[in-house]
Amino acid sequence: MSSFHLRPATPQDAATVAAHRSPERAGGQPPHTTSAAWVEDALTRGVDLGWLAEHDGKVIGGAGLILLEWGPTRDDPSPLRARVRGVFTVPEWRRRGVARALLDHALDTAKARGLHTLSLGTTDQARTLSQALGFQASPPRDGAPDPALRKGHGARGHATSVPPKAAG
């Protein structure tokens, strides 16, 4: 089996990261032209923590955490939240552990930074992995389901249980 390694995304990776975060929009429209500039700036400022998976010098996957200044709440003393964003694996590397390795690394990073509440949007294809890592669907709001999945470290409300690895 071929191996891969993870590395931090740098501002020089902004175009690659942006292209994979929104390869095309609804109706086949091209990605927003501001995406790469925003990613470059966010990586530079440290509010976008990203990682790329590589094999033989080629990017085969990626994921990121967007740090959000939220303020402490009664359920979570941390002033920061994180949104898992831009998880992707190129088709020929799917189902080979790339996305899991990237998400495990993102969760370990969140824990090391004291982040207790994370959210992500997911696709049907990725929902099983997200739920296996402890993310749970948010409760309906005003009768409409929230498409985000959330994960919390013992917090009440929509941020619920965490697998032992992340909670410990």
Phi and psi in degrees as GROMACS dihedral restraints (atoms count N, CA, C in turn):
[ dihedral_restraints ]
;  ai    aj    ak    al  type     phi  dphi    fc
    3     4     5     6     1   -72.1    20    10
    4     5     6     7     1   149.6    20    10
    6     7     8     9     1  -108.1    20    10
    7     8     9    10     1   165.9    20    10
    9    10    11    12     1  -141.0    20    10
   10    11    12    13     1   164.9    20    10
   12    13    14    15     1  -134.3    20    10
   13    14    15    16     1   157.5    20    10
   15    16    17    18     1  -102.7    20    10
   16    17    18    19     1   146.1    20    10
   18    19    20    21     1  -144.2    20    10
   19    20    21    22     1   155.9    20    10
   21    22    23    24     1   -66.1    20    10
   22    23    24    25     1   143.4    20    10
   24    25    26    27     1   -76.5    20    10
   25    26    27    28     1   142.6    20    10
   27    28    29    30     1  -116.7    20    10
   28    29    30    31     1   166.5    20    10
   30    31    32    33     1   -55.1    20    10
   31    32    33    34     1   -28.9    20    10
   33    34    35    36     1   -68.4    20    10
   34    35    36    37     1   -16.2    20    10
   36    37    38    39     1   -90.7    20    10
   37    38    39    40     1     3.6    20    10
   39    40    41    42     1   -55.3    20    10
   40    41    42    43     1   -43.9    20    10
   42    43    44    45     1   -64.0    20    10
   43    44    45    46     1   -41.0    20    10
   45    46    47    48     1   -64.4    20    10
   46    47    48    49     1   -47.3    20    10
   48    49    50    51     1   -61.0    20    10
   49    50    51    52     1   -48.4    20    10
   51    52    53    54     1   -61.7    20    10
   52    53    54    55     1   -40.3    20    10
   54    55    56    57     1   -62.9    20    10
   55    56    57    58     1   -36.2    20    10
   57    58    59    60     1   -83.5    20    10
   58    59    60    61     1   -23.6    20    10
   60    61    62    63     1   -71.2    20    10
   61    62    63    64     1   -33.6    20    10
   63    64    65    66     1  -146.5    20    10
   64    65    66    67     1    75.6    20    10
   66    67    68    69     1   -57.3    20    10
   67    68    69    70     1   -36.2    20    10
   69    70    71    72     1  -160.5    20    10
   70    71    72    73     1   152.2    20    10
   72    73    74    75     1   -94.2    20    10
   73    74    75    76     1   179.8    20    10
   75    76    77    78     1   -51.7    20    10
   76    77    78    79     1   140.4    20    10
   78    79    80    81     1    74.8    20    10
   79    80    81    82     1    14.4    20    10
   81    82    83    84     1    77.5    20    10
   82    83    84    85     1    12.8    20    10
   84    85    86    87     1   -67.6    20    10
   85    86    87    88     1   148.4    20    10
   87    88    89    90     1   -67.5    20    10
   88    89    90    91     1   162.3    20    10
   90    91    92    93     1   -60.3    20    10
   91    92    93    94     1   158.1    20    10
   93    94    95    96     1   -58.7    20    10
   94    95    96    97     1   135.7    20    10
   96    97    98    99     1   -70.0    20    10
   97    98    99   100     1   -19.0    20    10
   99   100   101   102     1   -83.0    20    10
  100   101   102   103     1    -9.3    20    10
  102   103   104   105     1   -57.9    20    10
  103   104   105   106     1   -49.9    20    10
  105   106   107   108     1   -63.4    20    10
  106   107   108   109     1   -40.6    20    10
  108   109   110   111     1   -64.3    20    10
  109   110   111   112     1   -41.6    20    10
  111   112   113   114     1   -64.7    20    10
  112   113   114   115     1   -46.1    20    10
  114   115   116   117     1   -59.8    20    10
  115   116   117   118     1   -45.0    20    10
  117   118   119   120     1   -58.4    20    10
  118   119   120   121     1   -46.4    20    10
  120   121   122   123     1   -65.0    20    10
  121   122   123   124     1   -43.7    20    10
  123   124   125   126     1   -66.0    20    10
  124   125   126   127     1   -39.5    20    10
  126   127   128   129     1   -64.9    20    10
  127   128   129   130     1   -40.2    20    10
  129   130   131   132     1   -63.4    20    10
  130   131   132   133     1   -42.8    20    10
  132   133   134   135     1   -77.8    20    10
  133   134   135   136     1   -13.6    20    10
  135   136   137   138     1    83.1    20    10
  136   137   138   139     1    13.9    20    10
  138   139   140   141     1   -91.8    20    10
  139   140   141   142     1   -12.0    20    10
  141   142   143   144     1  -116.4    20    10
  142   143   144   145     1   112.0    20    10
  144   145   146   147     1  -102.5    20    10
  145   146   147   148     1   112.8    20    10
  147   148   149   150     1  -124.4    20    10
  148   149   150   151     1   157.0    20    10
  150   151   152   153     1  -138.5    20    10
  151   152   153   154     1   146.5    20    10
  153   154   155   156     1  -121.2    20    10
  154   155   156   157     1   141.3    20    10
  156   157   158   159     1   -97.0    20    10
  157   158   159   160     1   133.8    20    10
  159   160   161   162     1  -128.5    20    10
  160   161   162   163     1   148.6    20    10
  162   163   164   165     1  -137.2    20    10
  163   164   165   166     1   124.7    20    10
  165   166   167   168     1    50.8    20    10
  166   167   168   169     1    40.8    20    10
  168   169   170   171     1    78.2    20    10
  169   170   171   172     1     2.6    20    10
  171   172   173   174     1  -108.9    20    10
  172   173   174   175     1   138.4    20    10
  174   175   176   177     1   -72.4    20    10
  175   176   177   178     1   125.1    20    10
  177   178   179   180     1  -117.8    20    10
  178   179   180   181     1    -6.8    20    10
  180   181   182   183     1  -172.3    20    10
  181   182   183   184     1   168.8    20    10
  183   184   185   186     1  -166.6    20    10
  184   185   186   187     1   164.2    20    10
  186   187   188   189     1  -163.1    20    10
  187   188   189   190     1   160.9    20    10
  189   190   191   192     1  -150.4    20    10
  190   191   192   193     1   162.8    20    10
  192   193   194   195     1  -118.1    20    10
  193   194   195   196     1   126.2    20    10
  195   196   197   198     1   -98.4    20    10
  196   197   198   199     1   120.7    20    10
  198   199   200   201     1   -84.2    20    10
  199   200   201   202     1   131.5    20    10
  201   202   203   204     1  -120.4    20    10
  202   203   204   205     1   125.6    20    10
  204   205   206   207     1   -82.3    20    10
  205   206   207   208     1   111.4    20    10
  207   208   209   210     1  -112.8    20    10
  208   209   210   211     1   -33.7    20    10
  210   211   212   213     1    94.5    20    10
  211   212   213   214     1   147.8    20    10
  213   214   215   216     1   -63.2    20    10
  214   215   216   217     1   151.1    20    10
  216   217   218   219     1  -125.9    20    10
  217   218   219   220     1   173.8    20    10
  219   220   221   222     1   -65.1    20    10
  220   221   222   223     1   -22.9    20    10
  222   223   224   225     1   -95.0    20    10
  223   224   225   226     1   -16.4    20    10
  225   226   227   228     1  -148.6    20    10
  226   227   228   229     1   114.2    20    10
  228   229   230   231     1   -73.8    20    10
  229   230   231   232     1   -14.2    20    10
  231   232   233   234     1   -71.7    20    10
  232   233   234   235     1   135.2    20    10
  234   235   236   237     1   -78.5    20    10
  235   236   237   238     1    -7.0    20    10
  237   238   239   240     1  -111.4    20    10
  238   239   240   241     1   148.9    20    10
  240   241   242   243     1  -123.8    20    10
  241   242   243   244     1   169.2    20    10
  243   244   245   246     1  -137.6    20    10
  244   245   246   247     1   144.6    20    10
  246   247   248   249     1  -113.3    20    10
  247   248   249   250     1   121.4    20    10
  249   250   251   252     1   -73.9    20    10
  250   251   252   253     1   129.1    20    10
  252   253   254   255     1  -141.8    20    10
  253   254   255   256     1   147.3    20    10
  255   256   257   258     1    69.6    20    10
  256   257   258   259     1    34.1    20    10
  258   259   260   261     1   -75.5    20    10
  259   260   261   262     1   124.3    20    10
  261   262   263   264     1  -148.7    20    10
  262   263   264   265     1   153.3    20    10
  264   265   266   267     1  -138.2    20    10
  265   266   267   268     1   133.1    20    10
  267   268   269   270     1   -63.8    20    10
  268   269   270   271     1   147.6    20    10
  270   271   272   273     1   -50.7    20    10
  271   272   273   274     1   -43.0    20    10
  273   274   275   276     1   -70.2    20    10
  274   275   276   277     1   -10.2    20    10
  276   277   278   279     1  -109.1    20    10
  277   278   279   280     1     3.9    20    10
  279   280   281   282     1   -68.4    20    10
  280   281   282   283     1   149.3    20    10
  282   283   284   285     1    65.0    20    10
  283   284   285   286     1    30.9    20    10
  285   286   287   288     1  -125.8    20    10
  286   287   288   289     1    15.7    20    10
  288   289   290   291     1    91.6    20    10
  289   290   291   292     1     3.1    20    10
  291   292   293   294     1   -67.9    20    10
  292   293   294   295     1   -53.2    20    10
  294   295   296   297     1   -62.1    20    10
  295   296   297   298     1   -40.8    20    10
  297   298   299   300     1   -61.9    20    10
  298   299   300   301     1   -44.0    20    10
  300   301   302   303     1   -62.0    20    10
  301   302   303   304     1   -42.3    20    10
  303   304   305   306     1   -64.7    20    10
  304   305   306   307     1   -44.9    20    10
  306   307   308   309     1   -68.2    20    10
  307   308   309   310     1   -39.7    20    10
  309   310   311   312     1   -58.1    20    10
  310   311   312   313     1   -43.3    20    10
  312   313   314   315     1   -64.8    20    10
  313   314   315   316     1   -41.6    20    10
  315   316   317   318     1   -62.4    20    10
  316   317   318   319     1   -42.8    20    10
  318   319   320   321     1   -67.0    20    10
  319   320   321   322     1   -40.2    20    10
  321   322   323   324     1   -62.6    20    10
  322   323   324   325     1   -40.3    20    10
  324   325   326   327     1   -65.1    20    10
  325   326   327   328     1   -43.6    20    10
  327   328   329   330     1   -59.9    20    10
  328   329   330   331     1   -45.1    20    10
  330   331   332   333     1   -62.1    20    10
  331   332   333   334     1   -45.2    20    10
  333   334   335   336     1   -62.6    20    10
  334   335   336   337     1   -27.5    20    10
  336   337   338   339     1   -91.1    20    10
  337   338   339   340     1     2.4    20    10
  339   340   341   342     1    77.1    20    10
  340   341   342   343     1    20.4    20    10
  342   343   344   345     1   -83.0    20    10
  343   344   345   346     1   129.2    20    10
  345   346   347   348     1  -108.4    20    10
  346   347   348   349     1   -18.9    20    10
  348   349   350   351     1  -126.8    20    10
  349   350   351   352     1   122.6    20    10
  351   352   353   354     1  -128.3    20    10
  352   353   354   355     1   151.8    20    10
  354   355   356   357     1  -137.4    20    10
  355   356   357   358     1   161.8    20    10
  357   358   359   360     1  -156.2    20    10
  358   359   360   361     1   153.9    20    10
  360   361   362   363     1   -98.6    20    10
  361   362   363   364     1   148.8    20    10
  363   364   365   366     1  -140.1    20    10
  364   365   366   367     1   166.8    20    10
  366   367   368   369     1  -103.4    20    10
  367   368   369   370     1   165.3    20    10
  369   370   371   372     1   -58.3    20    10
  370   371   372   373     1   -37.7    20    10
  372   373   374   375     1   -62.6    20    10
  373   374   375   376     1   -35.3    20    10
  375   376   377   378     1   -98.5    20    10
  376   377   378   379     1    -6.5    20    10
  378   379   380   381     1   -58.4    20    10
  379   380   381   382     1   -41.7    20    10
  381   382   383   384     1   -60.4    20    10
  382   383   384   385     1   -45.0    20    10
  384   385   386   387     1   -63.8    20    10
  385   386   387   388     1   -45.5    20    10
  387   388   389   390     1   -58.7    20    10
  388   389   390   391     1   -44.9    20    10
  390   391   392   393     1   -68.7    20    10
  391   392   393   394     1   -35.1    20    10
  393   394   395   396     1   -63.3    20    10
  394   395   396   397     1   -27.1    20    10
  396   397   398   399     1   -88.9    20    10
  397   398   399   400     1     3.6    20    10
  399   400   401   402     1   104.3    20    10
  400   401   402   403     1    -1.2    20    10
  402   403   404   405     1   -75.3    20    10
  403   404   405   406     1   141.6    20    10
  405   406   407   408     1  -129.3    20    10
  406   407   408   409     1   151.1    20    10
  408   409   410   411     1   -62.8    20    10
  409   410   411   412     1   142.4    20    10
  411   412   413   414     1   -73.5    20    10
  412   413   414   415     1   151.6    20    10
  414   415   416   417     1   -68.8    20    10
  415   416   417   418     1   155.5    20    10
  417   418   419   420     1   -59.5    20    10
  418   419   420   421     1   146.3    20    10
  420   421   422   423     1  -114.1    20    10
  421   422   423   424     1   123.1    20    10
  423   424   425   426     1    51.6    20    10
  424   425   426   427     1    38.0    20    10
  426   427   428   429     1    82.8    20    10
  427   428   429   430     1    -8.6    20    10
  429   430   431   432     1  -104.4    20    10
  430   431   432   433     1   134.7    20    10
  432   433   434   435     1   -67.2    20    10
  433   434   435   436     1   145.5    20    10
  435   436   437   438     1   -91.1    20    10
  436   437   438   439     1   124.5    20    10
  438   439   440   441     1   -72.4    20    10
  439   440   441   442     1    -9.5    20    10
  441   442   443   444     1   -79.6    20    10
  442   443   444   445     1   152.0    20    10
  444   445   446   447     1  -108.4    20    10
  445   446   447   448     1   145.0    20    10
  447   448   449   450     1  -128.1    20    10
  448   449   450   451     1   157.1    20    10
  450   451   452   453     1  -143.3    20    10
  451   452   453   454     1   133.3    20    10
  453   454   455   456     1  -139.7    20    10
  454   455   456   457     1   157.3    20    10
  456   457   458   459     1   -94.0    20    10
  457   458   459   460     1    78.0    20    10
  459   460   461   462     1    76.3    20    10
  460   461   462   463     1     8.9    20    10
  462   463   464   465     1   -75.5    20    10
  463   464   465   466     1   156.8    20    10
  465   466   467   468     1   -90.1    20    10
  466   467   468   469     1   172.0    20    10
  468   469   470   471     1    83.0    20    10
  469   470   471   472     1  -141.0    20    10
  471   472   473   474     1   -74.7    20    10
  472   473   474   475     1   -16.9    20    10
  474   475   476   477     1   -94.9    20    10
  475   476   477   478     1   108.0    20    10
  477   478   479   480     1  -114.4    20    10
  478   479   480   481     1  -143.8    20    10
  480   481   482   483     1   -60.9    20    10
  481   482   483   484     1   155.5    20    10
  483   484   485   486     1  -127.2    20    10
  484   485   486   487     1   141.9    20    10
  486   487   488   489     1   -63.5    20    10
  487   488   489   490     1   154.1    20    10
  489   490   491   492     1   -52.1    20    10
  490   491   492   493     1   -37.1    20    10
  492   493   494   495     1   -58.8    20    10
  493   494   495   496     1   -46.3    20    10
  495   496   497   498     1   -78.8    20    10
  496   497   498   499     1   -31.9    20    10
  498   499   500   501     1   -77.1    20    10
  499   500   501   502     1   -31.6    20    10
